[in-house]
Amino acid sequence: MLFSFSWYWIIILNILFLFLLHMISSYAATVMPRRFFNPSSWICRERKWEKKGRIYQKFFKVRSWKDRLPDGAALFKRGFAKKHLLSRDAEYISSFIIETCRGELAHWSVIILSPLSFVYTWWWGGVIIVLYALSASLPCIIVQRYNRIRLRMMMDKHFICSSEDVSMS
């Protein structure tokens, strides 16, 4: 800890830090141009171990809880709602895939930046912040990856045909 604060101020700083970390990461990802998000990039591409997304259902039962996660898109004017699939149009699906990369980056940023809390808090407080960042962000990353794999399979199968409202659950 580089700075010394009373426990009261450390609690306030931790709450403020977590709030700002989520908001800044989300906002930064929202305003970044689409060209920065490549679904085939190292971070976004599907891995063999993901087994076409089945790994997420087998080990995490993702379909049973993914719709309960909040969709932060409503917080920002340029946000893209990812709660439901609103069209099967190829352009929309392509945009949705890009947005899953955007969402995943925002959540990875929260995890990567969370150790900054060690600058102002006790070591155990920093551990709590990092554990919170992991527990809050990993479920969202799992859902982004799971949905992206499913959307890419839709694109690959040329399953895109109508603009009916279809749930991503």
C-alpha positions in Angstrom: 0.0 0.0 0.0 1.5 3.3 -1.1 -0.9 5.5 0.7 -2.3 5.3 4.3 -6.0 5.8 4.9 -8.4 4.9 7.7 -10.5 1.8 7.3 -13.5 4.0 6.6 -11.9 5.8 3.7 -10.5 2.5 2.3 -14.0 1.1 2.2 -15.3 4.2 0.4 -12.3 4.1 -2.0 -12.9 0.4 -2.7 -16.5 1.0 -3.6 -15.7 4.0 -5.7 -12.8 2.2 -7.4 -15.0 -0.8 -8.4 -17.7 1.5 -9.7 -15.3 3.6 -11.7 -13.5 0.5 -13.0 -16.7 -1.0 -14.3 -18.0 2.3 -15.8 -14.7 3.4 -17.4 -14.0 0.0 -18.9 -17.5 -0.3 -20.2 -17.6 3.2 -21.6 -14.1 2.9 -23.2 -15.2 -0.4 -24.9 -18.4 1.2 -26.1 -16.8 4.2 -27.8 -14.0 2.3 -29.4 -14.5 2.0 -33.2 -15.7 -1.4 -34.5 -12.5 -1.9 -36.4 -10.7 -2.6 -33.1 -12.9 -5.7 -32.5 -12.0 -8.6 -34.7 -13.9 -11.9 -33.8 -11.0 -13.8 -35.3 -8.4 -12.1 -33.0 -6.4 -14.0 -30.5 -8.7 -13.0 -27.6 -12.1 -13.4 -29.3 -11.5 -16.5 -31.5 -13.1 -19.8 -30.5 -10.7 -22.3 -28.9 -10.8 -26.1 -29.5 -11.4 -26.7 -25.8 -14.6 -24.7 -26.0 -16.1 -27.5 -28.1 -18.5 -25.3 -30.1 -19.7 -23.7 -26.8 -20.7 -27.1 -25.3 -18.1 -26.8 -22.6 -20.0 -23.8 -21.1 -23.2 -25.7 -20.9 -21.6 -28.9 -19.6 -19.6 -27.3 -16.8 -21.4 -24.1 -16.1 -25.0 -24.7 -17.2 -24.8 -21.3 -18.9 -28.3 -21.5 -20.5 -29.9 -21.7 -17.0 -28.5 -18.4 -15.7 -27.2 -16.3 -18.6 -30.5 -14.4 -19.0 -30.3 -13.2 -15.4 -27.1 -11.2 -15.9 -27.5 -7.5 -16.4 -27.0 -6.0 -19.8 -25.0 -2.8 -19.4 -25.9 -1.6 -22.9 -28.6 0.7 -21.5 -26.1 2.7 -19.5 -24.6 4.2 -22.6 -26.2 6.0 -25.6 -24.2 3.9 -28.1 -24.8 0.6 -26.2 -25.9 -2.5 -28.1 -28.5 -4.5 -26.3 -27.4 -8.2 -26.2 -30.1 -9.7 -24.0 -32.1 -11.0 -27.0 -31.5 -11.7 -30.7 -33.7 -9.2 -32.5 -33.0 -10.3 -36.1 -31.5 -13.1 -38.1 -30.3 -10.6 -40.7 -26.6 -11.2 -41.5 -25.6 -7.6 -40.9 -27.3 -7.6 -37.5 -25.7 -11.0 -36.5 -22.3 -9.7 -37.6 -22.8 -6.6 -35.4 -23.9 -8.8 -32.5 -20.7 -10.9 -32.8 -18.6 -7.7 -32.7 -20.5 -6.5 -29.7 -19.7 -9.8 -27.8 -16.0 -9.0 -28.4 -16.6 -5.5 -27.1 -18.3 -6.8 -24.0 -15.7 -9.4 -23.4 -12.9 -6.8 -23.6 -14.7 -4.6 -21.1 -14.9 -7.5 -18.6 -11.3 -8.6 -19.2 -10.3 -4.9 -18.5 -12.0 -5.0 -15.2 -10.1 -8.1 -14.2 -6.7 -6.9 -15.5 -7.0 -3.5 -13.9 -8.4 -4.7 -10.5 -4.9 -5.2 -9.0 -4.5 -1.4 -9.1 -6.4 -1.5 -5.8 -3.2 -2.7 -4.1 -1.9 0.9 -4.4 -4.3 2.3 -1.8 -5.6 -0.7 0.2 -4.3 -3.4 2.5 -3.0 -6.5 0.8 -6.1 -8.5 1.8 -8.4 -5.7 0.6 -6.7 -5.9 -2.8 -7.2 -9.7 -2.8 -10.9 -9.1 -2.1 -11.1 -6.6 -5.0 -9.4 -9.0 -7.4 -11.7 -11.9 -6.3 -14.7 -9.6 -6.8 -13.5 -8.6 -10.2 -13.1 -12.2 -11.2 -16.5 -13.3 -9.8 -18.3 -10.4 -11.4 -16.6 -10.5 -14.8 -16.0 -14.2 -15.5 -19.7 -15.1 -15.8 -20.1 -12.3 -18.3 -17.1 -13.4 -20.3 -18.5 -16.9 -20.4 -21.8 -15.7 -21.8 -20.1 -13.4 -24.4 -18.0 -16.4 -25.6 -20.9 -18.8 -25.6 -23.2 -16.4 -27.5 -20.5 -15.5 -30.0 -19.8 -19.2 -30.8 -23.6 -19.8 -31.3 -23.9 -16.7 -33.5 -20.9 -17.7 -35.6 -22.5 -21.1 -36.1 -25.7 -19.4 -37.3 -23.7 -17.4 -39.8 -21.8 -20.5 -40.9 -25.0 -22.4 -41.5 -26.6 -19.5 -43.4 -29.5 -19.8 -40.9 -30.2 -16.1 -41.1 -33.5 -15.6 -42.8 -36.1 -13.5 -40.9 -36.2 -10.6 -38.5 -38.4 -12.2 -35.9 -37.6 -11.6 -32.2 -35.7 -14.7 -31.1 -34.3 -15.1 -27.6 -30.6 -16.0 -27.2 -31.4 -18.3 -24.3 
